[in-house]
Amino acid sequence: MRPAEAELALRKRGITADRPLRPARKLTVRRIAFKGEKRGTAQGPIDFDWSDLAAGVWAVTSERNLRGKSTVLEILLWALRGTPKGLQDDVRRWLSSVCVEFDVDDQHYVVEFAVEERVPRGSLARRRVSGEIDELDRFMSDEGFEAAMSRFMMNTLDLDPITAMQGKEDERQIVEHGWAALSGGLYFGGDHKQLLGDVQMAGLPARMLQMYIGMPWATTVMQAGTAKRELDQETEKASKAATTATKEAETARARIDRELQVAKKILEGFAPATGTAAELERLAGEVARLSPIALDLAQRLARAETEATELERLATADERAVRDLRENIVATQFFNGLQPVCCPRCETRVSGERLKRESADLSCSLCAEDIPIDEMEGASEGLDASEQRLAAAKAAAGRARANAKALGGQSKASSAELEGARQALTKAATSATFEQRRKAELEVARLEGALKERHAPATPVAVSPDLALVSAAHAEADKAYKAGRGDILDRLNAEILALGQRLGVQMLEEVKLNTNASLLLTKGSEPTSFSKVTAGERLRLRIATAVALLRVGRERGLGRHPGLLIVDSPAAEEVSPDDLTAVLSELQAISRETEGLQIIIGSANASAIVDRLGEQWCRSATGDDYLW
C-alpha cells in the first residue's frame, strides 16, 4: 500500500498523524453578569454583575451557605461549556439573561443569551478593540448552545476530541468526548475522586492528562488504539459468531442424523408394500393411455351423429320432393282427361269446332294455347330419377346412423373403461398406506438434504483489511509517543510534589504520576495513593496537578491547558480557617509565578477569604444577604 493510500485509509478510521503544537492559549474570564426574577418563597429581582476580572485568584463568597456562590460558578460554567453542570432547575427558571465575557490570549469574546422557559437563545461574538462586534455563532436551544461552544473552544484552544469505546461487551461503539468533558479539567468541585475531571468513563482522566500536557503523538496513539479496539471487537464478534455457528451446526447435524435414522426405520417398515408405488404408476399410465382414446371416440361419435342427422334430413327432403312430383302428375292427368262444356269464367259454352281443333291441333279448347304433351311425358322420367335419388339418400342415412350407433357403443365402453381406471388411480393414491409411505419417503429426503447442507464447510472469519494497517499505525505511534515523552512525567512529578507541599499536603515525600492519570504517593515514608488520602488533600493534589500541567506544558511548549481553574467550596474540605488561609496564600503566590493563571473560588468562609485576598479580588455577601 502506498503512503498516500495508507494515510487516506487511516484518516477514514479517524487516525491522524501528530502535528506541531502552538503554545497553549490563555483563557481569562473578564465578566460574569446575569439577571432574572426570583419566584416562590424567595422573591425579588436578580441583578448580578462582576466585571474587570483578570489573571490571579478571585473569590465569590458569603458568610453563610446557600447564598448563591455556587450558582455564580455554575452560570459561568454554563456560559463557557454551553451546557449546565449542576445549575439547579429553580434558579435556571428564574434567570432571564446571562452575559459572560472572556479573553483567549488577546481576543475578547462575549457569550450573551436570554433564558426563556429555561432555554438559552443568544450568540457568541468577538469584540474588537474598536468596540465592533463580530457574531461568530448563534443558538436557539440547549443542543445548539452546547454545539456552538464546543466548536469554538475545541478550535480556539487547539484541542482534539477524545475517542473511546463505550457500551456493553461486544456491543461497544466509538464515542467522542468533546469540550463538555474536557472542561472538567478546569473545574474542581464535588468529592474529588478523580485527579482530572469528574468522569472516570473510558479512561477519560488519562486522555485529558496526555492532551493537556501535550505529549507528542498521544492523540494519534489514542485514535489508533480506539480504532484498533473497534476492529478487534469486530473480529472477535465475527469469530464468536463463527464458533457459535459451528457448534450449532454440529448440534444440528447430530439431531438431524438421529431423526434421519428414525425416519429410515419407519420407511423400512413399509417394505412389504413396495408394489404400491409401481401400481400407482401403472394406473396413472393406464389413465394416460385411455384418455386420448376416449376423447377420440367421443369426437368421432359427435361427427358421425352430425353426418347421420344431415343425411336423414336430405333423405326426408328427397322423399317430400318425390311425393310432390307424384301428386302433380296425377292431378295433371286428371284435369287433362276432363272435356270442358263452358268457360269457367263467363260460362260461355265451348263450341264443337274448338273441341275438334283441340283433338287435331293439340290446342286448348278454352284458351287456344298449345297443350305441353312433352312435359307430361318428361314428368314420368323425372319421377323415376327422384325415386332413385330418394333410395340412395335413405341408404346413405341408414349407413351413417348405423355407424354412429356403433361409435356410440365404442365411446360408451371406452368412457366406462377410463372412468374405471380413474377410480382405481384415485383409490390407490388416497389409500392410507400409500400416503404414509410417501410421507416417510419425503421425510427421509428432507432430512438427507438438511444433513448435507449442515456438512457445508464453515465460512472463514473475515478480518478487516484495515486491522493490519491500524495495528501497525498504533505500534509506530506508540514508539514515537514513548520516545517523545522523555522526562515529561519526571518533570511533572517534581512540580506536583513541590506544589503539593506548598499547598499543605502534610508529610508528602514523593509523587509518581502515571500516564493513566493515577497518582501514587509516599507520605510519612509509607506508600499510598491519591484515592486513599483525605478529601482536603485530594483537592490540594488536584490543584497542584492542574497547575503543574500548565507550567510544564508552557515550559516545554507543548501544553494545551488554558490556565483557568474554578474551585467550588474549598473550605468544606478544611478543618480550620488557618488551613484555608494557608492554601489561599500559596494559590496567590503560585498565580503570580504562573503567567496567565486565573483561579476563581466559591466559598462560604467570607471573612478568611476577604482577609487573605482583599476586597478588590472578592465578590462577597455579608450576614444573611444573598450574592444576587
Buried (B, 14 or more C-beta within 10 A) or exposed (E): EEEEEEBEBBEEBBBBBBEEBEBBBBBBBBBBBBBBEBEEEEEEEBEBEBEEBEBBBBBBBBBBEEBBBBBBBBBBBBBBBBBBBBBEEEBBBBBEBBBBBBBBBEEBBBBBBEBEEBBBBBBBBBBEEEEEEEEBBBBBEBEBBBBBBBBBBBEBBBBBBBBBBEEEEEEBEBBEBBBBBBBBBBBBBEEBEBBBBBBEEBBBBBBBBBBBBBBBBBBBBBBBBBBBBBBBBBBBEBEEEBEEEEEEBEEBBEBBBEBBEEBBEBBEEBEEBEEBBEBBEBBBEBBEEBBEBBBEBBEBBEEBBEBBBEBBEBBBEBBEBBEEBBEEBEEBEEEEEEEBEEEEEEEEEBEEEBBEBBEEEEBBBBEEEEBEEEEEEEBEEBBEEBBEBBBEBBEBBBEBBEBBBEBBEBBBEBBEBBEEBBEBBEEBBEBEEBEBBBEBBEBBEBBBEBBEEBEEEEEEBEEBEBBEBBBEBBEBBBEBBBEBBEEBBEBBBBBBBBBBBBBBBEEBEEBBBEBEBBBBBBBEEEEBEBEEBEBBBBBBBBBBBBBBBBBBBBEBEBBBBBBBBBBBBBBBBBEEBEBBBBBBBBBBEBBEEBEBBBBBBBBBBBEBBBBBBEEEBBBBBEEEEBBB
